[in-house]
Amino acid sequence: MQKALKPEEELVIQFNAGTETIRILDIYAPSWRVIVLAGMDSEKNITRIISHADNLQLVCKVMKSRTPEKPVRVSITTPKSKPE
């Protein structure tokens, strides 16, 4: 989704946990079944969520960057394939 963004746009990914909404800045998959999300809560605390991939629900939307010269890009790291 990020590849199609204009230079002044950013992909905002949010995770809702009860009354808390976390803005996701990093997605790491140590395996194809487990996802680790890292981001900031409303008080700018670093927050991590560990979830089974089947249960994960995220809100994704394209928004204009607050600072057009430096839009935020989400980092995504997937598991490496095992050599055969």
C-alpha positions as MATLAB code, in Angstrom:
seq = 'MQKALKPEEELVIQFNAGTETIRILDIYAPSWRVIVLAGMDSEKNITRIISHADNLQLVCKVMKSRTPEKPVRVSITTPKSKPE';
ca = [
       0.000    0.000    0.000;
       2.892    2.394    0.685;
       4.349    2.086   -2.824;
       1.314    3.846   -4.322;
       1.533    6.862   -1.996;
       2.252   10.352   -3.250;
       5.308   12.045   -1.676;
       3.146   14.129    0.680;
       1.029   11.152    1.848;
       1.604    8.522    4.504;
      -0.043    5.250    5.418;
      -1.494    5.410    8.913;
      -1.945    1.992   10.515;
      -3.794    1.795   13.823;
      -4.464   -1.017   16.275;
      -7.387   -0.677   18.678;
      -7.155   -2.383   22.070;
     -10.163   -1.546   24.208;
     -10.176    2.226   24.644;
      -6.575    2.558   23.466;
      -5.528    3.286   19.880;
      -1.921    2.626   18.907;
      -0.333    4.076   15.764;
       1.805    1.333   14.268;
       5.251    2.313   12.971;
       6.891   -1.112   12.703;
       5.554   -4.556   11.779;
       7.785   -7.546   12.448;
       6.871  -11.150   11.693;
       9.294  -13.554   13.425;
       7.242  -16.347   11.829;
       4.255  -16.544    9.491;
       1.949  -17.111   12.494;
       3.161  -14.440   14.920;
       3.126  -10.688   14.290;
       4.792   -8.092   16.520;
       3.537   -4.531   16.120;
       5.435   -1.560   17.551;
       4.165    1.977   17.747;
       3.053    4.868   19.910;
      -0.011    5.300   22.077;
      -1.824    8.620   22.535;
       0.687    9.685   25.222;
       3.704    8.906   22.961;
       4.663    5.774   24.941;
       6.361    3.044   22.914;
       3.917    0.152   22.775;
       4.244   -3.378   21.403;
       1.500   -5.841   20.537;
       2.189   -9.536   19.972;
      -0.591  -11.325   18.118;
      -1.350  -14.490   16.230;
      -1.617  -13.533   12.556;
      -5.130  -15.002   12.249;
      -6.491  -12.703   14.987;
      -4.921   -9.433   13.886;
      -7.169   -6.579   12.735;
      -5.682   -3.244   11.722;
      -7.150    0.032   10.492;
      -5.209    1.383    7.486;
      -5.769    4.753    5.841;
      -3.896    7.137    3.590;
      -3.530   10.635    5.014;
      -1.697   13.829    4.138;
       1.548   14.035    6.090;
       1.678   16.562    8.923;
       5.197   17.388    7.768;
       5.201   17.124    3.944;
       8.993   17.087    3.771;
       9.207   13.924    5.918;
       6.189   11.588    5.741;
       6.250    8.552    8.067;
       6.834    5.161    6.447;
       5.904    1.938    8.221;
       8.737   -0.581    8.446;
       7.730   -4.161    7.596;
       9.982   -7.167    8.221;
       8.804  -10.636    7.165;
      10.274  -14.040    8.054;
      13.136  -15.268    5.940;
      12.515  -18.352    3.855;
      14.236  -21.494    5.070;
      16.854  -22.818    2.632;
      15.882  -26.134    1.096;
];
